[in-house]
């Protein structure tokens, strides 16, 4: 899980740097989708640490980012 989270974080950072350098926002839905995946993976690790309330917060924010990302794909 940790390796997947690191790979996703590298992808998000790379996409964000590319967007900052070029000034385009065409890849923003991909950034949000990968960020949602990071939050979901982080949230899945929380119940193992006996912090179930934190999982719910991560899941809600991840779901919100997925919806916004899908809307971004549809509008582009």
N, C-alpha and C positions, 0 to 999 in steps of 0.2 A: 504494500500500500504506500509505503514511504517513497519508493522509487517512482511509482506512478504519479504521486503528488509532485515530486520534484520535476519530472518531465513535463507535466502540465504547467507548472509554474514557469519553467524556461520558455515554453511556447507562449504563454501569456506575456511575459516580459519581452520576448522577441517581437511579437505582434505589436505591442504597445510602443516599443522603440521605433519600429518601422512606421507606425502611424504618426509619431511625433516628428520624425525626420521628413517624411513626405507630405504631411499635412492632410492626408486623405483619411476619410472615416469609413471607407468601404469594407474594411476588415473588422469593424467594431462588433458586429454580431458574433463573429468567431471568437473574439477576445472574451465577450460576455459568456459565451457557451462554455469555453474552457475554464473560465473563472467559476462558473456554476458547478462544473465537475469537480474542481478543487474543493469548493465548499462542501459539496456532497460527500466526498471522500473523507474530508476532515470531520464532518458530522458523524459519519459512520464509525469513526474510531472513538467517539465520545462515550457511547454507552458502555464500552469496555472499561472506561475509567470511572464508571458509576456517576456520570453527569448526563442524565437523560434529558434534562431541560435544555441543555446546550444543543443537543442533537436537533430538537424541534426548531430552534432558532436558525441553525444552519440549513435545515431542510426547507424552511419557509423562504429564506433569502435565496437559496439555490433555485427553488421553484420560480420565484419572482424573476430571477435573472434568465431562466430558461424561457419564460413567457416573453420577456422583453427581447431576448435574442431572436425568438421565432418571429416576433413582430418586425424586427429589423430585417430579417431575411425576406419577409413578405413585402416590405416597403421598398426594398432595393431593386 
